[in-house]
Amino acid sequence: MAGEPGPQSDALCELELQAVIGFNGHIPFGLICHPDREHFVYPLGCTVIIQGLNNNTQAFLHGHTNNVSCIAVSRSGCYVASGQVTFMGFKADIILWDYKKRELLARLSLHKGKVEKLAFSPNELYLVSLGGQDDGSVVVWSIAKRDAICGSPASARSAGNATVLAFSNCRDEAFISAGNGTIRVWELDLPNRKIRPTECQTGSLKRVITSIMMAEDDSYFYVGTSSGDILKLNMKSKLMSDYGPVKEKFSLGVTALLLLKTGDLVVSTGGGIVALCKGSNYKPIKKIQVQGGVTSLTLRGQGHQFFVGTEESQIYRLNYNDFKEELITTCHNEAIHDIIFPSGTSDLFATCSKNDIRVWHTPENKELLRITIPNMTCHAIDFMRDGKSIISAWNDGKIRAFTPETGRLMYVIDHAHSMGVTAIAATSDCKRIISGGGEGQVRVWEIGQNTRKLEEVLKEHISAVSCIKIKKNNRECVTASIDGTCIIWDIVRFMRNQMILANTLFQCVCYHPEEYQIITSGTDRKIGYWEVFDGSAIRNLEGSLTGSINGMDITTDGTYFVTGGDDHLVKVWDYNEGEVTHVGMGHSGSITRLRICPGNKYIVSVSADGAILRWKYPHSS
């Protein structure tokens, strides 16, 4: 959320965030089922999201200035704590939240660079926090006083970094930290404001610990390792009592553990396996495979049901009895390159990314369709006006068309561009497609019932085409390129009408609905207004203080337009005044594209971290 709105920020209103489609599956233990059994708590970018399990309600906890790196929920569920990353040498905040009121209670700042892990004591007296690699300290905080009690280096000098924490289940004065070659049991001595560690002995086993699970009565605890085995340690003697599996270890390491009331263990792995293990031999008796390495396991209630979060941003529900997985949440886990609404409806939209195009149902934030082309990247998409196909631009130089209902491949135009297809648009009569390529060519394709014919190649750009917009009468189009030119073409006579030059890499262009002006933007952070008739500059606005502007869209009446870019802010502008009216803060990655939906109900923005955010359109139409 770096970067502030422009100089007119005195009376700026905030855009209202309505919904988020996104889950950062790369944060270990980042998905937590709240003790009320009705909600998930998870981080996405700089926001903590509270989402209903059975309905689509979402609440947002805003307060972090950078990406959230860890999260914890207290036993009763009254408190949520979240830690963030920050720039080298700066202090990284921990925020303590009131769950019921959804508000910030305290900001706790001691750790440098990153907060690695957080844990609440069983009676919610203390919060313990572990700093990241550059910090290496463990701190105990008093929840009542909202202040640090004491701190200590997390691991001995001879050992590696500690990365995981767990509190005792029965005592507020004991907790465990573990990591690379270190397992420590800590005792809090409150009168002397000290914490004292005892190293646990694992004999000749040298392990990197990835997760800890306490027994309910505190008599022992389990740790999972990156080598794919599980160690059981006695809490009193601090000695290892057994470990396993000895032969068939879990591939790609154990990533999370759950201890059920029955004494069984649920083990998840970096290879996407979730296994139910009995007894002391740690042999799986049931197992399932999910998509992506597992990073979170969380119980709902007593353990009849639990949830799995993976690196590929999928969330699954599992029932203990039948041990079958059900996919309940999906989202992109790579940068999203484009978003488009079909003509005349705001209930659906499509996004494209590496490997896939997805179609979403706007009111429910649900994925309706996924079209997958493995190991390929889709740069741009458009809906044909008749709604019969989605056309898409791919990095392998092909244009592919799919049916929007089933995702069936309708046709492919091979070798459409030599250096990948980078932009695409369709005429409103559905008879032509205009595509732009990485080599800078603009190509016009005639689309028949069963034929695709190359009509013309327009060779003026000398670098990749980033955006194409077509005039309503289908006789003219404008193409923006990162070579610093925007060209207005006559696509009946296939000639250049005008060329606009600027010292920038153009990323986006829009026609004003009356089509006598265009607006452009790009890496110079300027928003340019230009005459279509002679290509002359009308005005230049400072669009952003930091970073490129990558996306823009304009309302159907031309009164307002929206922009988004590397400063992570969505801005709504008054077209005539040239001033920002509203700013939306919520993205943690660079915004790549954004759209105002037909009917001006929402603004949907997409970003380089795979998140899709839906905002309430602020002006009454």
Summary of the structure (lengths in Angstrom):
residues: 621
radius of gyration: 27.2
end to end distance: 28.9
largest distance: 86.8
contacts: 2281
relative contact order: 0.09
helix: 0%
strand: 56%
